[in-house]
């Protein structure tokens, strides 16, 4: 019954905003940096926690150890991860809506470009993308492969400037343009689909008040006290649900 109702809501909606949380990432086999035992394993291996590594202060003062972690734990370990069935389902939904004059926008916390790998085009990456690293001097973009092949701290092959990792580090502000983009698209949506997170996570807490509709759908396999604020709630893995309601 819930699946049929969700299918109907998706079919009737023309502007769908999707908030994609950490659950979507975990369902592709990627650990979040605060997850146990991953965080403990990193600290035992390097003597520094993932949270400290991924701070602007650490990057600015110890770029050598930072890039060792960035290369080994992010670029090398995560680059082979593939989208799960939910990523592909959302990409299909985007194509279907666009063919009928509609729109699907995904705002995600993923750093790995999983939605794009699945074929989605309208993706807002709140915290950046680890495959889009830039020279701070000339702005040239560098792939993960370039950084992995570079010895030690990577530098630009054009101007020898330092290469900035393509992700937002702790202590840095979210870009105002991205904030405005997410807020505007959420305000225009006639359906808000929250997947793999809860309604009190940063993503939903920061932006869901811009949504003015009555179709706030939450799909998650983790319980949270705010869940009942959703108009529709499904306690299952996103990768189990979406492929069954999106053809």
N, C-alpha and C positions, 0 to 999 in steps of 0.2 A: 504493500500500500504506500509506504513512504517513498519507495523508488519511483512509482508511477506518478505520485504527486510532484516529486522533484523533476522528473522528466517533463511534466506539463509546465511547471514553472519556468524551466529553461527554454522550452519551445515558445512560450508566450512573451518572454523578455527580449528586448531589443538592445539594451545597453547593459551589459553585465560586467560588474567590477569584481575581480577575484583578489582576495588577500591570501597569499600562499606562504605558510609558515614552516617552522622547523620540521614538523611531522612529514611534510612532503619530501624534505631532504633526507630524513632518516629512512624513509621507505625506499630510497635509492641506495641504501647501504652506507650513507655518509654520516659520520658522527658529528654532533654539534660540539663545540669546543668546551662547553661546560658539562658535557655528559660524562658520567662515570661508566666504565673505568678509563675512558680515553684520556681525560684530563690528568688522571694519576699516572698513566703510562707515559705521557709526554713529559710531565715533571720529573719522573724517575729517569727518563732518557736524557733530558737536557739540563735538568736542575732549575728549570723555569716553567711556570704554568703557561698554558695556551693564552690565557687572558693577558698576562704580562707581555708575552711575545707580541700579541696583536694590539699593542698600545702605541700611540704616536710617540710617547716618551721613549719607549724601548727602541723603536725604529730609528728615531733621530739621534740617539746616543750610542747605540750598539748595532749599526747596520750589518756588520759581519755575521754575528749570531742570529740576527733577525732573518737574513736571507738564507742561512742554513736551514732554519725551521720552515720558512716560506717555501723553499724548494722541495724539501723532503716530505713535509707533512701536508702541504697543500697542492703545489703544482704537480709533483710526481705521484703522490698517493691518491689524489682525487681526480686527476685528469682522465682516468680510464672509466670513471663512473658513468653510467648511462641513465637516461630518463626512465622513470617507471610508467606504468600504464596510465596513471592519472595525468602525467605531463602530456602524453600523447592524446588523451581524451580532450584535454583543454585546448590543445592545438587544433583538433578536429572541430571543436565547438567554435573556435575563432573563425575558421574557414567557412563553416556553415552560416554563421551570423553575417559575415562580410558579404557572402553571396546573396543575402537577402536585405542588404542595406543596414545591417546591425553592426554591433561592435562588442568585442571582448577585450578587456584590459586586465593584465595580471601585474600586481605589485608583489614583489617577492623579496625575501631576505637571502635567497640563494646567492652564493658567490661563484657558482660553477656553471652558470649558463644553461641549466638543465631544461628550462622551458624553451629556450631558443633551439637547443639540440633536438627537441621533439618537434620543432617546426613552428612554434609560436613566434609572431612578429611584434605584437603590441605588449612588450614587457618593460616594466619599470623596475630597475634594480636599485633598491634603496641603499645597499651597502657596496655597490660596485661589482666588478667582475674580475676574477683573478687572471683572465686571459687577455685583459686590456690594460697592460702596464705601459706607462708613458715616461718619456724623458722630461725631466722638469725644466730643461733648458730650451729645447726646440719643439717639444710636443710630439715627437715621433712615437707611434704605438708599437709595442713589442709583445710577441706571443709568449706563452708559457715555455715553449720549446727553446726560444732564444735565451731566456733566463736560466733554464736548466743547463744549457750548454756553456754558459758563461762561467768562468772560474771566479769563486768568491763573490764579491759585490758586483753586480752587472752594471755596465755603463753603455751609453748610446754609441752605436757604431758610426754615427754621423758627426756628432759634436763632442762626444766623450762626457756628456752630462750624466748625472745620476739618474737612474731609472726608478720612478715612483711606483710601488705596487698599486694595482688597480682596484684596491678595496679600501673602504672606509675603516680607519683604525680607531680604536677606543680613545676618546679624548678629542676627536675631531667632530665638527658639526655636520649634520646632514645638510646637503645642498638645498638652498631655498627654492631653487627651480624645481627640484624633485618633490619637495613638500607641496608646492603649489600645483604641480602636475597631478599628484595623487589626489589632493583635495578636490580639484576641479573635476576629475574623472569620476570620483566617488559621488560627488554632488549631482552629476548628470545621469547616474546609473538608475535603472528601474529594478535591478536585482543586485544584491551584495552576497557573494559566495565566499565564505571564510573556510579555508581548508588547512588542516594540519596544524592548527594553533587554537588558542582560546580567545575569548572576547576581552580579556584583560592583558593580553600580550601587547608589546609596544606598538606593533603594526596596527592592530584593531583599536586599541585605546586611543592612539594618536589621530586616527582618520575616520573611524566609523561614524562619528557624530556629524560628518558632512553628508551622510547618506539620509535621504528623505523618504525612501520607499518603505514598503511593508513586506519585503521578501528578503529578509536577512537569514541566510541558510548557513548553518555551521556543521561541518563534517570533521570529526576528530575521533581518535580512539583513546583520548585521555580526558578524564573528567576535571571540571573546574567549577567553582561556585557561580561564575557568571554565565554558564552555559544556557541557563533558562531564559536569558534575555533574548535569545535568538527566536525568530518566527518559526523556524524549522530546525530540528536537531537530529543528527544521525551519528550514533556512536559506533563508527566502524573505520577501518583504514580507508583513506581517500583512494588509494589505488585499487581497492575492491569495489568502491561505490561508483565512481565516475565512469569507468568503462562500461558499466551496465546501464547507464542512463543517457550516455552520449554515443550515438551510433557512429 
